Amino acid sequence: MRSTGRTNATRAGAILLGAALILGGCAPQYQNHGYIPPADLLEQITVGVDTRDTVAATVGVPASAGVLDNSGYYYVRSRRKTVAFFAPQEVEREVLAISFTENGVVQNIERFGLDRGRVVPISRRVTSSPVSNTSFLRQLLGNIGRIGPSGLSG
């Protein structure tokens, strides 16, 4: 039995469709988690003038805040990439930290990102003195990797 031109075209179409479906399954899928306020909203916040209430009204209340009452607001966003059946890989992470004085006035606005697994500052807006090394975020991120077997025994 001889194949006709129509049969060959049908086979070629089926092969192309199958190849497209296989390659389409390998296309990376991205998932975004969290929220960082847009830059135009952050520019409306004035360091040394705005308070917790005005920040909440301007950019919204974050999903997480500092452990202490007078601690800051922390906005976190991450992006994961999944290809086919491989485990998801985090390709981007950003933290926006807004710290307040004891009176509840904005003291500092900082952006942090990851560079080769290390936390790096992206931008800062500080009123007076340099950023304190005792902030909640610095304590949290500074202790990653420092816990050894001796630190786990009670």
C-alpha positions as CSV (number, residue, x, y, z in Angstrom):
1,M,0.0,0.0,0.0
2,R,1.3,3.3,-1.0
3,S,1.1,6.5,1.1
4,T,-0.3,9.5,-0.4
5,G,0.8,13.1,-0.1
6,R,-2.2,13.7,2.2
7,T,-1.1,10.9,4.6
8,N,2.5,12.3,4.7
9,A,1.2,15.7,5.5
10,T,-1.0,14.3,8.3
11,R,2.0,12.4,9.8
12,A,4.2,15.4,9.6
13,G,1.5,17.5,11.3
14,A,1.1,14.9,14.1
15,I,4.9,14.8,14.6
16,L,5.1,18.6,14.8
17,L,2.2,18.7,17.2
18,G,3.8,16.0,19.4
19,A,7.2,17.8,19.4
20,A,5.5,21.1,20.3
21,L,3.7,19.4,23.3
22,I,6.9,17.8,24.5
23,L,8.9,21.1,24.3
24,G,6.0,23.1,25.8
25,G,6.2,20.9,28.9
26,C,9.8,21.9,29.3
27,A,9.1,25.6,29.2
28,P,9.9,27.3,32.6
29,Q,7.0,28.1,34.8
30,Y,7.3,31.1,37.2
31,Q,5.6,31.6,40.5
32,N,5.6,34.9,42.4
33,H,5.1,35.0,46.1
34,G,4.7,38.0,48.4
35,Y,4.4,41.7,47.9
36,I,6.7,44.7,47.7
37,P,5.1,48.1,47.3
38,P,5.8,49.8,44.0
39,A,8.5,52.5,43.9
40,D,6.1,55.3,43.2
41,L,4.2,54.6,46.4
42,L,7.5,54.3,48.4
43,E,8.5,57.7,47.2
44,Q,5.5,59.2,48.9
45,I,6.9,58.1,52.3
46,T,9.1,60.8,53.9
47,V,11.7,59.6,56.3
48,G,11.5,61.5,59.6
49,V,7.9,62.7,58.9
50,D,5.6,59.8,58.2
51,T,4.3,57.4,60.9
52,R,3.2,53.8,61.1
53,D,-0.3,54.8,60.3
54,T,0.6,56.9,57.3
55,V,2.8,54.1,55.9
56,A,0.0,51.6,56.4
57,A,-2.4,54.0,54.6
58,T,0.1,54.6,51.7
59,V,1.5,51.1,51.0
60,G,-0.6,48.8,53.1
61,V,0.2,46.7,56.2
62,P,2.9,44.0,55.5
63,A,2.3,40.3,55.9
64,S,5.0,40.3,58.6
65,A,6.3,42.8,61.1
66,G,9.1,42.8,63.6
67,V,8.8,40.7,66.8
68,L,9.0,43.8,69.0
69,D,6.2,46.4,69.2
70,N,8.5,49.3,68.0
71,S,10.1,47.2,65.3
72,G,9.7,47.7,61.6
73,Y,7.5,46.6,58.7
74,Y,9.0,43.9,56.4
75,Y,7.7,43.2,52.9
76,V,9.0,40.1,51.2
77,R,8.8,39.0,47.6
78,S,10.3,35.9,46.0
79,R,10.1,34.3,42.5
80,R,10.5,30.6,41.8
81,K,11.2,28.9,38.5
82,T,10.1,25.3,37.7
83,V,11.2,23.5,34.6
84,A,9.5,20.2,33.8
85,F,9.8,17.7,36.6
86,F,12.8,19.4,38.4
87,A,12.4,20.9,41.8
88,P,11.5,24.6,41.9
89,Q,14.5,27.0,42.2
90,E,14.3,30.4,43.8
91,V,15.6,32.9,41.2
92,E,14.8,36.2,43.0
93,R,14.2,37.3,46.6
94,E,13.7,40.9,47.9
95,V,13.0,42.3,51.3
96,L,11.8,45.8,52.0
97,A,12.4,46.9,55.6
98,I,10.8,50.1,57.0
99,S,12.1,50.9,60.5
100,F,10.5,53.2,62.9
101,T,11.7,55.3,65.9
102,E,10.3,54.7,69.4
103,N,7.7,57.3,68.6
104,G,6.5,55.5,65.5
105,V,8.1,57.8,62.9
106,V,9.8,56.4,59.8
107,Q,13.5,56.1,60.5
108,N,14.8,54.2,57.6
109,I,13.7,52.4,54.4
110,E,16.0,49.7,53.0
111,R,15.8,47.1,50.2
112,F,17.7,43.9,50.4
113,G,18.3,41.2,47.8
114,L,20.3,38.1,47.3
115,D,23.6,37.9,45.5
116,R,25.2,34.4,45.5
117,G,23.3,33.5,48.6
118,R,24.4,36.6,50.5
119,V,22.1,39.3,51.7
120,V,23.1,42.6,50.0
121,P,21.5,46.1,50.4
122,I,19.9,47.4,47.2
123,S,19.0,50.9,48.5
124,R,18.7,52.8,51.7
125,R,17.1,56.0,52.9
126,V,18.4,57.0,56.3
127,T,17.6,60.1,58.3
128,S,20.7,60.5,60.5
129,S,23.0,57.9,61.9
130,P,24.1,54.8,59.9
131,V,21.9,51.8,60.0
132,S,22.1,50.0,63.3
133,N,23.4,46.4,63.3
134,T,20.9,45.4,65.9
135,S,17.7,45.6,63.8
136,F,15.5,42.6,63.7
137,L,16.2,41.9,60.1
138,R,20.0,42.0,60.5
139,Q,19.8,39.7,63.5
140,L,17.6,37.3,61.6
141,L,19.6,37.2,58.4
142,G,23.0,37.4,60.3
143,N,22.4,34.2,62.2
144,I,21.7,32.1,59.1
145,G,24.5,29.5,58.8
146,R,26.0,30.3,62.2
147,I,24.2,27.5,64.1
148,G,26.4,24.5,64.5
149,P,25.9,21.2,66.4
150,S,27.2,22.7,69.6
151,G,24.5,25.4,69.4
152,L,21.7,22.8,69.2
153,S,22.6,21.0,72.4
154,G,20.8,22.2,75.5
